């Protein structure tokens, strides 16, 4: 049951980017289980991230569906989340979804051109900036570096 509960929690996706899990993002910090009681520790990408309430609810649902009797989700802000916690697989998933992953030289997820320009430091969510490709002209989000 321990592995099933952990696997269920690890499969929870970010509601704003449904192709990436909380493990891919580096948001899931710890899962601790004693008997059928589970304590989950998460760190949000931003302290005011509106997706965190949904992520907490999804963690509880996933864990209880997998057999947990009780679930406590703790939010820890220190150390602060960093894009370094993202997995390589998560970065690939972002690019496949049309979002440039964090990095020094963003490339267009449509045509792979390396010369996009920033339209706005604020994209569809606080963790993303709005870019436009100088080659194909397509707009896209870039996950901000932190």
Residue pairs with C-beta under 8 A, 6 or more apart in sequence:
1 36
1 66
1 67
2 33
4 66
4 67
5 31
5 33
5 38
5 63
5 66
5 67
5 68
6 31
6 33
7 66
8 62
8 63
8 65
8 66
9 22
9 28
9 31
9 38
9 40
9 59
9 62
9 63
9 66
10 21
10 22
10 23
10 28
10 31
11 21
11 62
12 21
12 22
12 28
12 55
12 58
12 59
12 62
13 19
13 20
13 21
13 22
13 58
14 20
14 21
14 22
14 25
14 27
14 51
14 55
15 51
15 54
15 55
15 58
16 51
16 124
16 125
17 94
17 97
17 99
19 93
19 94
19 96
19 97
20 90
20 93
20 94
20 97
21 28
21 90
22 28
22 42
22 55
22 59
23 87
23 90
24 86
24 87
24 89
24 90
24 93
25 45
25 85
25 86
25 90
26 43
26 81
26 82
26 83
26 84
26 85
26 86
26 87
26 90
27 42
27 43
27 44
27 45
27 55
27 81
27 85
28 40
28 41
28 42
29 41
29 42
29 43
29 76
30 39
30 40
30 41
31 38
31 39
31 40
31 41
32 38
32 39
32 40
32 41
33 39
33 68
35 69
36 67
36 68
36 69
36 70
37 68
37 69
37 70
37 71
37 72
38 63
38 68
38 70
38 71
38 72
39 71
39 72
39 73
39 74
40 59
40 63
40 71
40 72
40 73
40 74
41 73
41 74
41 75
41 76
42 52
42 55
42 56
42 59
42 73
42 74
42 75
42 76
43 75
43 76
43 77
43 79
43 80
43 81
43 85
44 52
44 75
44 77
44 81
45 81
45 127
45 146
46 81
46 126
46 127
47 77
48 126
49 126
49 127
50 125
51 125
52 75
56 73
56 75
59 71
59 73
60 71
60 73
63 71
64 71
80 146
81 146
82 146
83 102
83 143
83 144
83 145
83 146
86 101
86 102
90 101
91 101
91 102
91 103
92 101
94 100
94 101
94 143
95 101
95 109
96 109
97 109
98 109
98 110
98 140
98 141
99 109
99 128
99 140
99 141
99 142
99 143
100 106
100 107
100 108
100 109
100 116
100 131
100 140
100 141
100 142
100 143
101 142
101 143
102 142
102 143
102 144
102 145
102 146
103 145
104 145
105 114
106 114
106 116
106 131
106 142
107 113
107 114
107 116
108 114
108 116
108 131
108 133
108 135
108 136
108 138
108 140
109 140
110 133
110 136
110 138
110 140
111 133
111 135
111 136
111 138
113 133
113 134
113 135
113 136
115 133
115 134
115 135
116 131
116 132
116 133
116 134
116 140
116 142
117 131
117 132
117 134
118 129
118 130
118 131
118 142
119 130
119 131
119 132
119 139
120 129
120 130
121 129
121 144
122 129
122 130
123 129
123 130
123 141
123 142
124 130
124 141
127 143
127 144
128 141
128 142
128 143
128 144
129 141
129 142
129 144
130 139
130 140
130 141
130 142
131 139
131 140
131 141
131 142
132 138
132 139
132 140
133 139
133 140
